[in-house]
């Protein structure tokens, strides 16, 4: 009997030692395995220095954070400055080399916003969204003059560049955009680059037929697709701007105001823009 | 046994970990292709072929050519912008007038041989349009330029104003601008709206042209001669279709040239391709105006300095000298000198004053236009047109006259009571013959130039028949119209400077340096 008791004690202790304890230890250790995250980056404001910087910070955060396994870029944006758009595109392209990136268009992905989405693995769009408007706009610099009181060391020191040079730069930026579209959409494109360069804006439905996007769907579809591409399940989503405590850029003074204090749709600062200026007030402006 | 225990330990240790890993991760993400980047460093836009503009050689024109630039209809350009064309005109010795106000337009048009209209936004009155039509009909050249980039409004609805106004002006010439812009996505000069365009066919306007660049241009609708066209891939924004769209055209008379772009002739764009050559061709077009001056242009009939020739029977008395003095002063404003000549001299237009019947020297001129004097008894016969317009009293009094003139367009006209102004054009000069029955009436005719009005004359193409001694019975208002009140102070009228009525009577004598006494 005593030996039996000893055997039982030994059996229980063995159970505890070889099964229960390692299980507990394993569970404790497993608890340190983080739940995968799908990072949500929202691109809703015109892309300027401020919103562009916020965007690249989020992208870099997603790049550096190993818990973020995929990124969904939520787009409802008319584009913005060429410089900030390119920076966003390049950073997102870099992120795509490490993690899947899915873009979801909610409303508008025009011009610079569409340019940035070229760095996404796939683009999904709400059916009623508008896509495209590939191209550049800019306002010619002033005709160079000389001033009595201001001396400079060259004819374009004050004015930056000749007007003709400016026109050519715009064209180079357009070519840059078209290359991004070519690389981003590749064989999916059912439209020539020459046709794209007309700058038309398409409904998502039309954009799908033309290969400008990959599918119609909602944000949840984009998140699921991102998870699927990243091979993750039971993930959680995190808004990276909140994670980084970024200020909301809403109300930024990107657009000029008219004499009544209403937004005109034109950028306030001169420069090069990948920007869609919608037809408001029944006119160009 | 010990290894087995360790394995069991590890198994249960890793089980929750593996379980959690499998709960979260169903595979490992591998990117199967590298992300592509645009090759920024390889992006270039070719520069256009630049022309090597050769400025026109300074040239003395055989006759004075005046070009009017209209800036009185809200025209959206500055003269400085069209400096390449402006300079070329100046180099060729052209006088340039700029109409800044609507009241300038009509009088300046009368003085001009060619008219340039660029992007007007204010409407032309029906009278102005009629004047322009007559101007062109008499050989005046007109260049009309529109430009889709020119508007004083950023709102779409207002941007067509310029096209509407130019088309209103062009209506009778059966040529119009389309309210579009042309573009070429495939082959362009740095931008889709900067299109290469080509001569449609060889002509004086397209000589030495291979290709041009237009920087945002309207297409032109015409059934007449297209001058400059786009290629097959140059499309209209209205329809996104095209193919050989006309961007510049001539009307059927060959006197109206329309161009759908202004920018090509501005700095620095005029240097691109053959743009400057086209500007020079436009200059040639403008200065080769064969505008025939007639009485519609009165008193701006002359383009050179004027030589006044007194025929037999005319003497240079005080009255004549006074009128000539006023005449000289008036023409000085137009930079035309008035000189008394003994005989016709090269380089002068002529005013020949004579008493009828015309002498031998006048008859060569009057015969040339079919104006004959006869003393045979001859009833008045007139063409239906003139019969309607000649005053009734003239018609009745003329029947059965003994001395009469056979006047082209008018038929036979009684000589007495009428003075005649007769224009004769030759390659080298304009001759105006003033013919009346005596010196006093000749002076009255000459005074018409001072008053600047032919209101009491019936005007034909080359002949104006004027009621004589009108100057003594009527006064003129400031607008040049007649006031039926009798004139109390004849001297004021003889002074003739209507716009300075309040000034004392002039006693100015002709400038001795310019007036040659007979």
Interface residues (C-beta under 8 A of the other chain):
Chain A: X14 X17 X18 X19 X20 X21 X22 X23 X25 X26 X27 X29 X30 X31 X33 X35 X36 X69 X70 X90 X93 X94 X96 X97 X98 X99 X100 X119 X162 X163 X164 X167 X168 X170 X171 X172 X175 X176 X179 X180 X183 X184 X194 X197 X198 X229 X230 X231 X232 X233 X234 X235 X281 X282 X283 X284 X285
Chain B: X5 X8 X9 X10 X11 X12 X13 X14 X15 X16 X17 X19 X20 X21 X23 X24 X25 X26 X27 X28 X29 X31 X34 X35 X36 X37 X38 X39 X40 X43 X44 X45 X47 X154 X155 X156 X157 X158 X159 X185 X186 X190 X191 X192 X194 X268
